[in-house]
């Protein structure tokens, strides 16, 4: 019992800032969520109190994607608590509610979008990052209906800028018409790697959002050093306003001079136990 208490005390005092976390302030690297039992003793130090896991994770990574908001509403008090437990420069991205995206007619989603936006998200204040609106793989591109949905997405919330990203998974979205529509609304498109979903690396907004789902339990840190370097270089290219090598855009390049952009890159899904290590491997190449 005494050994367990001593280990817990040691873990709770070992929460230190990862210097690589802020090496590139405009590039955020993270994982999905922070409550995952297999991370205890692997990512989280032995004995770390569960209530301090977000505090620890937010000092090792620069962003976290909250997936629970996709499935159900969170309490405003929860958003306020998460805000209080994380560094001032930390960013949360959120999954938009499935009740807005999993519907036959997107043009009927306005009330659902408004309820979600007013459910307490503003408690995150300046830590509110992009909102990822994820669509089912069976959802096909309907230009008029999708345009109606994009018009519902607010640009601000209680005085804070709000960014939106759409995660489409059907090949019908792999068309220049969709790229043009996303650019018209300054909405990013998720660049997906893994799960066999369509990959759209086009820059359509003033930021880029990538989700990497290829970690493998047979590989140390989830994926090879070459893979970590590849995605670090992609993030640096996007941040400079360029198109990463090896990623084929769907539509034409944006008009005008290349502009620096914020980048959000999440190692998510795959062999989840390895995801924090894989994210940190990418951060090392950024540093």
BASE-605131 format. One record per residue (C-alpha): residue in three letters; x negated, y, z negated. Coordinates in pm, 1 decimal. Each point is the difference from the previous one (the first is absolute). Example, Ala and Ser with C-alpha at 12.3 -4.5 7.8 and 13.67 -1.06 7.14 Angstrom:
! BASE-605131
['ALA', [-1230.0, -450.0, -780.0]];
['SER', [-137.0, 344.0, 66.0]];
***
This chain:
! BASE-605131
['UNK', [0.0, 0.0, 0.0]];
['UNK', [-284.2, 237.1, -90.3]];
['UNK', [-179.5, -81.7, 326.9]];
['UNK', [316.0, 74.6, 199.0]];
['UNK', [45.2, 333.6, -177.3]];
['UNK', [-364.7, 88.2, 59.6]];
['UNK', [31.2, -85.2, 370.6]];
['UNK', [310.0, 214.2, 31.3]];
['UNK', [-170.7, 293.0, -169.3]];
['UNK', [-303.9, -35.6, 225.6]];
['UNK', [219.9, -15.9, 313.5]];
['UNK', [203.8, 302.4, -101.0]];
['UNK', [-313.1, 208.0, -43.5]];
['UNK', [-152.3, -118.9, 329.5]];
['UNK', [229.9, 197.5, 228.7]];
['UNK', [-248.4, 198.6, 204.3]];
['UNK', [34.4, 199.2, 319.0]];
['UNK', [-116.0, -171.7, 320.7]];
['UNK', [-216.4, 267.7, 169.6]];
['UNK', [90.8, -137.6, 345.3]];
['UNK', [365.8, 83.2, -65.0]];
['UNK', [-47.9, 362.2, 101.8]];
['UNK', [-289.7, -37.2, 246.5]];
['UNK', [232.6, 110.1, 280.9]];
['UNK', [289.3, 199.2, -151.8]];
['UNK', [201.2, -15.2, 323.7]];
['UNK', [-24.1, -382.4, 21.3]];
['UNK', [208.1, -196.3, -251.1]];
['UNK', [-55.9, -373.2, -45.0]];
['UNK', [216.8, -215.4, -220.2]];
['UNK', [219.5, -305.2, -49.0]];
['UNK', [366.5, -77.6, -51.3]];
['UNK', [115.5, 34.9, -360.9]];
['UNK', [-203.3, -58.3, -313.5]];
['UNK', [188.8, -263.1, -202.7]];
['UNK', [-128.0, -338.8, 116.1]];
['UNK', [-98.0, -265.5, -252.2]];
['UNK', [-277.6, -165.3, 211.0]];
['UNK', [-188.2, 333.8, 3.3]];
['UNK', [-51.5, -29.5, -377.1]];
['UNK', [-355.3, -109.5, -63.3]];
['UNK', [-80.8, 46.4, 371.4]];
['UNK', [72.0, 365.7, 76.0]];
['UNK', [106.1, 101.0, -348.8]];
['UNK', [-253.8, -60.3, -281.1]];
['UNK', [76.2, -281.9, -242.4]];
['UNK', [204.5, 129.9, -290.0]];
['UNK', [125.9, 316.1, 171.3]];
['UNK', [346.3, 82.7, -134.2]];
['UNK', [265.0, -44.5, 268.8]];
['UNK', [137.7, 347.2, -72.7]];
['UNK', [-335.7, 144.4, 108.9]];
['UNK', [-28.6, -181.4, 333.4]];
['UNK', [121.0, 298.3, 204.2]];
['UNK', [-241.6, 224.0, -188.8]];
['UNK', [-283.6, -236.0, 94.0]];
['UNK', [104.6, -60.0, 363.8]];
['UNK', [43.6, 370.6, 70.2]];
['UNK', [-361.0, 62.9, -102.2]];
['UNK', [-134.7, -274.1, 227.7]];
['UNK', [211.1, 77.9, 307.4]];
['UNK', [124.3, 327.3, 145.8]];
['UNK', [359.2, -98.5, 77.6]];
['UNK', [261.8, -267.3, -63.7]];
['UNK', [303.7, -91.0, 207.4]];
['UNK', [309.7, -59.2, -213.7]];
['UNK', [207.1, -278.4, 156.3]];
['UNK', [270.3, -25.4, -267.7]];
['UNK', [177.0, 308.3, 135.7]];
['UNK', [87.1, -200.1, 311.6]];
['UNK', [209.8, -245.8, -199.2]];
['UNK', [168.3, 224.9, -254.7]];
['UNK', [7.4, 341.5, -163.9]];
['UNK', [-258.7, 87.2, -262.5]];
['UNK', [72.3, 224.7, -297.1]];
['UNK', [-121.5, 361.6, 6.2]];
['UNK', [-167.4, -76.0, -333.6]];
['UNK', [-209.0, -268.2, 169.7]];
['UNK', [-127.9, 240.8, 265.0]];
['UNK', [-85.5, 253.6, -272.7]];
['UNK', [-186.6, -269.4, -198.5]];
['UNK', [-202.2, -109.2, 304.6]];
['UNK', [-86.5, 360.8, 69.7]];
['UNK', [-127.2, 46.8, -355.9]];
['UNK', [-217.1, -314.3, 4.9]];
['UNK', [-198.1, 80.5, 315.3]];
['UNK', [-275.2, 249.9, 93.3]];
['UNK', [99.3, 340.0, 134.5]];
['UNK', [-117.6, -85.8, 352.2]];
['UNK', [167.5, -341.6, 17.0]];
['UNK', [270.4, -65.1, 262.4]];
['UNK', [293.4, -241.1, 0.4]];
['UNK', [164.4, -105.0, 322.4]];
['UNK', [349.0, -147.1, -24.2]];
['UNK', [207.1, -243.4, 199.6]];
['UNK', [325.7, 160.5, 110.8]];
['UNK', [313.0, -185.4, -104.0]];
['UNK', [107.4, -296.5, 210.3]];
['UNK', [358.8, 127.1, -20.4]];
['UNK', [-101.3, 274.5, 243.4]];
['UNK', [-193.4, -211.2, 249.3]];
['UNK', [170.6, -342.8, -3.8]];
['UNK', [314.2, 110.5, 178.8]];
['UNK', [135.4, -38.6, 351.4]];
['UNK', [58.3, 373.0, 56.5]];
['UNK', [-279.3, 221.4, -133.6]];
['UNK', [200.3, 311.3, 80.1]];
['UNK', [220.7, -91.8, -297.2]];
['UNK', [-288.0, -1.5, -250.6]];
['UNK', [0.2, 367.6, -100.8]];
['UNK', [173.3, -43.1, -337.4]];
['UNK', [-223.6, -294.7, -86.8]];
['UNK', [-314.9, 197.8, 83.2]];
['UNK', [117.8, 294.9, -209.5]];
['UNK', [78.9, -222.9, -300.5]];
['UNK', [-344.2, -152.4, 17.5]];
['UNK', [-178.0, 334.2, 30.9]];
['UNK', [190.8, 132.8, -301.2]];
['UNK', [-53.4, -306.9, -220.1]];
['UNK', [-289.7, 143.7, -199.7]];
['UNK', [-285.3, 3.2, 253.1]];
['UNK', [-65.3, 366.6, -78.4]];
['UNK', [-130.4, -106.3, -343.5]];
['UNK', [-318.9, -104.6, 179.1]];
['UNK', [-45.9, 366.3, 100.8]];
['UNK', [-324.9, 47.5, 193.0]];
['UNK', [-76.2, -372.3, -20.9]];
['UNK', [289.5, -85.4, 232.1]];
['UNK', [-157.7, -132.5, 317.9]];
['UNK', [147.7, -144.4, 319.8]];
['UNK', [331.0, -184.8, -5.2]];
['UNK', [-11.6, -318.1, 206.4]];
['UNK', [332.9, -84.1, 164.9]];
['UNK', [-33.5, -368.6, 87.4]];
['UNK', [221.0, -160.2, 264.4]];
['UNK', [86.4, -365.2, 50.8]];
['UNK', [-181.2, -179.0, 286.2]];
['UNK', [334.6, -47.3, 175.0]];
['UNK', [64.2, 376.6, 12.2]];
['UNK', [-47.1, 117.9, 358.5]];
['UNK', [-80.0, 348.2, 124.1]];
['UNK', [311.5, 201.5, 82.4]];
['UNK', [-127.6, 351.7, 85.0]];
['UNK', [315.8, 191.8, -91.9]];
['UNK', [73.7, -193.2, -317.2]];
['UNK', [-360.1, 15.4, -119.9]];
['UNK', [-17.3, 373.0, 75.3]];
['UNK', [308.7, 51.2, -216.5]];
['UNK', [-170.7, -182.2, -287.8]];
['UNK', [-318.5, 205.1, 25.5]];
['UNK', [203.6, 320.5, -25.9]];
['UNK', [122.8, -110.5, -344.3]];
['UNK', [-352.7, -11.1, -147.1]];
['UNK', [-63.8, 316.9, -204.3]];
['UNK', [-329.0, 188.4, 32.6]];
['UNK', [-1.5, 123.1, -360.2]];
['UNK', [127.3, -112.1, -339.3]];
['UNK', [22.4, 248.6, -287.2]];
['UNK', [-268.1, 215.4, 158.4]];
['UNK', [-238.3, -286.3, 78.3]];
['UNK', [-85.2, -106.0, 355.2]];
['UNK', [133.1, -343.6, 92.2]];
['UNK', [-157.2, -220.8, 264.1]];
['UNK', [179.8, -286.7, 168.2]];
['UNK', [-125.3, -310.0, 179.9]];
['UNK', [200.4, -267.2, 180.5]];
['UNK', [-100.1, -364.8, -3.1]];
['UNK', [146.4, -159.2, 311.6]];
['UNK', [-52.4, -367.3, 75.1]];
['UNK', [172.6, -62.9, 332.1]];
['UNK', [-183.3, 6.3, 334.3]];
['UNK', [267.7, 229.3, 144.2]];
['UNK', [-166.1, 288.8, -190.0]];
['UNK', [-321.4, -51.3, 196.2]];
['UNK', [88.7, 272.4, 248.0]];
['UNK', [-121.0, 357.2, 65.0]];
['UNK', [358.2, 122.6, -51.8]];
['UNK', [-13.7, -106.9, -364.8]];
['UNK', [-342.3, 162.8, -46.0]];
['UNK', [134.1, 325.5, 142.3]];
['UNK', [303.8, -11.0, -229.5]];
['UNK', [-213.5, -58.8, -310.9]];
['UNK', [-227.6, 291.3, 94.7]];
['UNK', [298.0, 225.4, 51.7]];
['UNK', [95.4, -55.5, -366.2]];
['UNK', [-357.9, -13.3, -140.1]];
['UNK', [70.1, -350.8, -129.0]];
['UNK', [-284.7, -250.8, -16.2]];
['UNK', [28.1, -358.0, 123.2]];
['UNK', [-151.9, -279.1, -210.3]];
['UNK', [-304.0, -156.2, 161.6]];
['UNK', [44.3, -363.1, -102.7]];
['UNK', [-269.1, -266.0, -3.1]];
['UNK', [120.0, -354.1, -60.0]];
['UNK', [326.8, -196.6, -24.2]];
['UNK', [34.3, 4.2, 377.9]];
['UNK', [186.6, 331.3, 2.0]];
['UNK', [-38.5, 254.1, 278.6]];
['UNK', [-304.6, 223.5, -51.8]];
['UNK', [44.0, 369.8, 77.8]];
['UNK', [-317.1, 196.5, -82.0]];
['UNK', [116.6, 322.7, 167.0]];
['UNK', [-35.9, 323.7, -195.3]];
['UNK', [347.3, 157.3, -12.7]];
['UNK', [-20.4, 225.1, -307.7]];
['UNK', [-241.4, 206.7, -207.8]];
['UNK', [-95.6, -319.5, -185.7]];
['UNK', [-58.0, -369.2, 74.7]];
['UNK', [136.4, -299.1, -193.3]];
['UNK', [-142.4, -352.5, 36.0]];
['UNK', [96.5, -326.6, -172.1]];
['UNK', [-252.5, -285.3, 11.3]];
['UNK', [148.7, -342.2, -79.7]];
['UNK', [-280.4, -239.7, 92.8]];
['UNK', [-179.6, -87.3, -324.9]];
['UNK', [-101.9, -366.1, -13.8]];
['UNK', [-54.1, -206.0, -315.5]];
['UNK', [-287.8, -184.7, 170.4]];
['UNK', [-201.9, 321.1, 45.4]];
['UNK', [-173.6, 186.1, -280.1]];
['UNK', [171.8, 333.0, -71.8]];
['UNK', [285.2, -101.4, 230.1]];
['UNK', [-168.0, 76.6, 329.2]];
['UNK', [-349.6, 25.8, 144.6]];
['UNK', [-227.4, 298.9, -35.3]];
['UNK', [37.3, 55.8, 374.4]];
['UNK', [376.5, 30.1, -41.7]];
['UNK', [-40.1, 243.0, -289.1]];
['UNK', [-239.2, 207.6, 210.7]];
['UNK', [238.6, -8.5, 297.9]];
['UNK', [285.9, 151.0, -200.0]];
['UNK', [-225.2, 252.9, -171.4]];
['UNK', [-116.7, 116.9, 343.1]];
['UNK', [360.9, 11.0, 121.5]];
['UNK', [96.9, 216.1, -297.9]];
['UNK', [-291.6, 236.5, 66.9]];
['UNK', [98.1, 28.0, 366.1]];
['UNK', [363.3, 72.8, -82.2]];
['UNK', [-108.2, 255.5, -261.1]];
['UNK', [-200.8, 179.0, 269.1]];
['UNK', [300.4, 3.7, 231.4]];
['UNK', [-137.6, -270.9, 226.9]];
['UNK', [131.1, -339.6, 112.3]];
['UNK', [-192.8, -290.8, -157.5]];
['UNK', [-192.7, -225.8, 232.5]];
['UNK', [163.0, -334.2, 67.7]];
['UNK', [356.6, 120.5, -63.8]];
['UNK', [207.1, 46.5, 313.2]];
['UNK', [252.0, 287.1, -16.8]];
['UNK', [349.9, -50.6, 135.1]];
['UNK', [44.7, 351.9, 135.2]];
['UNK', [-218.5, 286.5, 121.3]];
['UNK', [-231.2, 180.7, -240.7]];
['UNK', [138.7, 304.3, -184.1]];
['UNK', [-27.5, 324.1, 193.3]];
['UNK', [-246.6, 266.3, -104.7]];
['UNK', [-320.6, -9.4, -201.6]];
['UNK', [-49.4, -286.0, -246.8]];
['UNK', [81.6, 107.5, -354.9]];
['UNK', [-113.0, -156.8, -330.2]];
['UNK', [268.7, -212.8, -163.1]];
['UNK', [70.1, -164.7, -332.5]];
['UNK', [-17.3, -379.2, 7.4]];
['UNK', [181.5, -249.5, -222.4]];
['UNK', [-122.0, -358.7, 25.4]];
['UNK', [144.0, -282.8, -208.8]];
['UNK', [-123.9, -357.3, -33.4]];
['UNK', [323.7, -178.3, -68.7]];
['UNK', [157.3, -344.6, 32.6]];
['UNK', [-230.7, -277.3, 122.5]];
['UNK', [-181.9, -170.8, -287.4]];
['UNK', [108.4, 263.0, -251.2]];
['UNK', [-242.6, -95.5, -275.9]];
['UNK', [-285.8, 124.6, 222.8]];
['UNK', [157.9, 328.3, 106.0]];
['UNK', [-160.0, 233.4, -257.0]];
['UNK', [-345.6, -140.4, 83.6]];
['UNK', [67.1, 39.5, 372.2]];
['UNK', [115.7, 359.8, -48.5]];
['UNK', [-311.4, 78.1, -202.4]];
['UNK', [-215.9, -159.3, 270.7]];
['UNK', [146.4, 246.1, 251.1]];
['UNK', [-65.3, 285.2, -244.2]];
['UNK', [-367.2, -100.1, -24.3]];
['UNK', [-39.7, 41.9, 376.9]];
['UNK', [168.8, 338.3, -20.4]];
['UNK', [-243.0, 103.9, -270.5]];
***
